[in-house]
């Protein structure tokens, strides 16, 4: 009888485990977790349950908990490659590249033909800038499975990074021959065709990608660029706005575990600014009350700009607005044009072409009414969703920083100054707002041919007219340096050592309202120290447009 009872109990546990797995596969994570925990209460060393609880924690972005649970599973069953694979996923989500690589390599040591582990190992190696090793991992995938469309797509991505556009396009076409519904390969091929000025064919690929994968924000963004290049500003704006809606969690509320103090302060100040002017008021008063309470909590540590943890009630109150764009200020194109008609086009082109390095400063850049309209758009639109450790907040072309006037300025620039922009078209645009007492962007270079940076905050806000602008070095980033690497914080010492060794000299360009700096994007540059008045309307706002691709090893502009 005792043996029968044990057998019955074991069968019951198996049924409960099967029920948990069924809930898990169906996305009913709460029910799955309850079943798993019931099993774990009786069998605390159940490796599969520990592992799957770790997977649920990963799905919920509770990464530390996920790592702990998966580590316990590995302790009880150290030869399971899936456990190491999922450990790699968690480290990858945390951008812990070394740990992720080790986890994937361990998984592969246990199962050498694990295509998923190989593909993710390639992704990690590419993020670290080890393109040769990444390519080897992706090519191993397609060697194991020649019909693996995503593997061919990834080979194409790394070939493009290596400056081999023709080979990259061949890889993407192979991926599409295997799976015509591979939206990522269509987007990648579309971008390559766009950069090669095959605009109509690029549009076809972007449209197909959107039809196959309607929530694919990057495809909408690519379609926006292609339509802009085709002269369809209205279609471009619709595509960029669709991209923004999808980028911000498909327009659904999200919950964050923490926010930078600078983000809390900005959002609280903007909400008050909009309410005071009767421009917009959030329908739920809990949102405003929570932001103000968090602002008070963050105030003592504002200078260090830490991440402020949110309790469940605070996260719930902020969720409906945290990532969604609730308000776009009207920002129409100007019938008379946006650039200052008094600019001497030929003189500007002559100065740019004669300068070594190529740096041109243009004052009175836009019509005054264009500056005022852009300033209003930036102050009133709730598009500022990306916050950074250094206290600045960003809005990007396909993530909210798009309006008829923004697109008008971008297009007028390249058509007004063909001697500067040549055939280069707009590829990226963004705006940053700076916390008034913190230093903006660190030293970096941009992956483009021509950079246009201009400022729109009133001069009266700048407390030091000799500073607050841009510092540009007369030294380009080496062609073989990886863009992602030399724009990382960890790369800062290497950049400064390179500039010192090469004898580079810096040109300081002070801040001025409606001043533009047009320069070779390969040149290292950084925002100067700034001291602006400490109120919402005085925040330093800079706008950046990037045109064309930077040259790379084996590639061309």
WODA-V439587 format. One record per pair of residues at least 24 apart in sequence whose C-alpha atoms are under 6 Angstrom apart, sorted by the first residue. I is the first residue (numbers start at 1). J is the second residue. D is the distance in whole Angstrom. If there is no record, write none. Layout:
i=I j=J d=D
i=I j=J d=D
This chain:
i=47 j=73 d=4
i=47 j=76 d=6
i=81 j=107 d=4
i=81 j=110 d=6
i=115 j=141 d=6
i=149 j=175 d=4
i=149 j=178 d=6
i=153 j=185 d=5
i=163 j=554 d=5
i=163 j=555 d=5
i=183 j=209 d=5
i=187 j=219 d=6
i=217 j=243 d=4
i=217 j=246 d=5
i=217 j=247 d=6
i=221 j=398 d=5
i=240 j=398 d=5
i=243 j=398 d=5
i=244 j=398 d=5
i=244 j=399 d=4
i=244 j=400 d=5
i=248 j=323 d=5
i=248 j=324 d=6
i=251 j=324 d=5
i=253 j=319 d=5
i=253 j=320 d=4
i=254 j=319 d=5
i=255 j=315 d=5
i=255 j=319 d=5
i=257 j=309 d=6
i=257 j=310 d=5
i=258 j=307 d=6
i=258 j=308 d=5
i=258 j=309 d=4
i=258 j=310 d=5
i=259 j=307 d=5
i=259 j=308 d=5
i=260 j=306 d=6
i=260 j=307 d=4
i=260 j=308 d=6
i=261 j=298 d=5
i=261 j=302 d=6
i=261 j=305 d=5
i=261 j=306 d=6
i=262 j=391 d=5
i=264 j=295 d=6
i=265 j=295 d=6
i=286 j=317 d=6
i=287 j=317 d=5
i=287 j=318 d=5
i=325 j=382 d=6
i=325 j=383 d=6
i=327 j=381 d=5
i=327 j=382 d=5
i=328 j=381 d=5
i=329 j=377 d=5
i=329 j=380 d=6
i=329 j=381 d=5
i=331 j=403 d=6
i=331 j=405 d=6
i=332 j=404 d=5
i=332 j=405 d=5
i=333 j=404 d=5
i=333 j=405 d=4
i=338 j=366 d=6
i=338 j=367 d=6
i=338 j=370 d=6
i=338 j=409 d=6
i=339 j=366 d=4
i=339 j=367 d=6
i=340 j=365 d=6
i=340 j=366 d=5
i=340 j=367 d=5
i=349 j=419 d=6
i=349 j=420 d=6
i=357 j=474 d=6
i=358 j=519 d=5
i=358 j=520 d=6
i=359 j=518 d=6
i=359 j=519 d=4
i=360 j=517 d=6
i=360 j=518 d=5
i=361 j=516 d=6
i=361 j=517 d=5
i=362 j=515 d=6
i=362 j=516 d=5
i=363 j=515 d=4
i=364 j=514 d=5
i=365 j=514 d=6
i=365 j=515 d=6
i=391 j=435 d=5
i=392 j=433 d=6
i=392 j=434 d=4
i=392 j=435 d=6
i=393 j=432 d=6
i=393 j=433 d=5
i=394 j=431 d=6
i=394 j=432 d=5
i=395 j=430 d=6
i=395 j=431 d=5
i=396 j=430 d=4
i=397 j=429 d=5
i=397 j=430 d=6
i=424 j=547 d=5
i=424 j=548 d=5
i=425 j=547 d=5
i=425 j=548 d=6
i=426 j=546 d=6
i=426 j=547 d=4
i=427 j=546 d=6
i=427 j=547 d=5
i=428 j=545 d=6
i=428 j=546 d=5
i=429 j=544 d=6
i=429 j=545 d=4
i=430 j=543 d=6
i=430 j=544 d=5
i=431 j=542 d=6
i=431 j=543 d=4
i=432 j=541 d=6
i=432 j=542 d=6
i=433 j=540 d=6
i=433 j=541 d=5
i=434 j=539 d=6
i=434 j=540 d=5
i=436 j=532 d=5
i=436 j=534 d=5
i=436 j=539 d=6
i=437 j=531 d=5
i=439 j=529 d=5
i=440 j=527 d=6
i=441 j=526 d=6
i=441 j=527 d=5
i=442 j=526 d=5
i=443 j=525 d=5
i=443 j=526 d=4
i=444 j=487 d=5
i=444 j=524 d=5
i=444 j=525 d=6
i=445 j=522 d=6
i=445 j=523 d=6
i=445 j=524 d=5
i=446 j=521 d=5
i=447 j=550 d=5
i=448 j=521 d=6
i=448 j=546 d=6
i=448 j=547 d=6
i=448 j=548 d=5
i=448 j=549 d=4
i=448 j=550 d=4
i=449 j=521 d=5
i=449 j=547 d=6
i=449 j=548 d=5
i=449 j=549 d=5
i=449 j=550 d=5
i=450 j=519 d=6
i=450 j=520 d=5
i=450 j=521 d=5
i=450 j=546 d=6
i=450 j=547 d=5
i=451 j=518 d=6
i=451 j=519 d=5
i=451 j=521 d=5
i=451 j=546 d=5
i=452 j=517 d=6
i=452 j=518 d=5
i=452 j=544 d=6
i=452 j=545 d=5
i=453 j=516 d=6
i=453 j=517 d=5
i=453 j=543 d=6
i=453 j=544 d=4
i=454 j=515 d=6
i=454 j=516 d=4
i=454 j=542 d=6
i=454 j=543 d=5
i=455 j=513 d=5
i=455 j=514 d=5
i=455 j=515 d=6
i=455 j=541 d=6
i=455 j=542 d=4
i=456 j=513 d=5
i=456 j=514 d=5
i=456 j=541 d=6
i=457 j=513 d=6
i=457 j=540 d=6
i=457 j=541 d=6
i=458 j=513 d=6
i=459 j=513 d=5
i=461 j=532 d=5
i=461 j=533 d=5
i=461 j=538 d=5
i=462 j=532 d=4
i=463 j=531 d=6
i=463 j=532 d=5
i=466 j=510 d=5
i=467 j=510 d=5
i=468 j=510 d=6
i=468 j=511 d=5
i=468 j=528 d=5
i=468 j=529 d=5
i=468 j=530 d=4
i=469 j=509 d=6
i=469 j=510 d=4
i=469 j=511 d=4
i=469 j=527 d=6
i=469 j=528 d=5
i=470 j=509 d=5
i=470 j=526 d=6
i=470 j=527 d=5
i=470 j=528 d=5
i=471 j=507 d=6
i=471 j=508 d=5
i=471 j=525 d=5
i=471 j=526 d=5
i=471 j=528 d=6
i=472 j=506 d=6
i=472 j=507 d=5
i=472 j=525 d=4
i=473 j=505 d=6
i=473 j=506 d=4
i=473 j=524 d=5
i=474 j=504 d=6
i=474 j=505 d=6
i=475 j=504 d=6
i=475 j=523 d=6
i=476 j=522 d=5
i=476 j=523 d=4
i=477 j=522 d=6
i=479 j=552 d=5
i=479 j=553 d=6
i=480 j=553 d=6
